[in-house]
Amino acid sequence: MKHDALSSGKRKAVNLSLDTGVVAAAREAGLNLSQICEAALRDAARGERDRQWQEENREWIEANNAWVEKHGLPLAKYRMF
């Protein structure tokens, strides 16, 4: 697994309550519950971190978009596409 800011490389045992049917189906399919849960939690944490960043920077983003809408992209005349 690729290392990122959400990964420490260390493991911690935790208890999860999962629907028994979901667990049975995953085991029958040969899926690794730990890896799947970890990936889902990583994605959820990254999504929440991104959402919070966007909310914290909403005013700047809106101001920047308004400036570009009014003045156009800086250096647009040099674009090759």
N, C-alpha and C positions, 0 to 999 in steps of 0.2 A: 504494500500500500504506500502510495506517495506521501511523504512527510509534509505537513502543513502546520499552521499555527494552532490548529485544533488537536493535533496529535502530539502526545508526549512520548509514545513508544512503550510506555509502561502499561500494565494491565491491572485492573482492580475488579475483584469479584463483587457482584451486586445481585440483588434479588429482584426479579421482575415477575409480574403477574400477567400471564398471557392466556388468551382463550385456548382451551385444550384442543379444540378442533384445528386451530391455526397451527399449533405446535405439532400435532399429529401429521397434518398435511405437509409441513415443512420437513419433518423427519423422514416421512415417506418419500419425499422428493430428493432427499439427501442434501438438504440445505444446511448451512452452518448458521445456527441462530445467532451466535455471538457476533459473527462478521456482519450479518444482515442488520441486526439491531444497532451495532456500532456505526455502520454506514448511514442508516436512517437518522440516527441521533446527530451525526456529524453534519448531514445535509440540513437538518432542522436548525441546528445551532448556527450554521453559516447563513441560512436564510433569515433567521431572526437578527443576527448581527448586521446583515446587509440592510434589513428593514429599518433597524434602529439608526444606522448611519444615514440612510436616506431621510428619515424623519428629522434627525438632528441637523442635517445640512439642507433641508427643504428650501429655506429662504435663499440661500446662496445659489442653489440649483435654479430656482425660479428667476432670480436676478440675472444669472448668467444666460439662461435661455432667452430672456427678454432682451438682453444686450445683443445677442447674436441675431435675434429676429429683427431688431432695429438696424443694426450696423452690418450684418452679414458676418461670415466667417473671416477671421484674420488670415491673411495670406491666401485667400481663396483664388486669387488670380494666378497663383503658382501651382494650383492643383492640376494633376495630369488626367483626371477622370471627371 
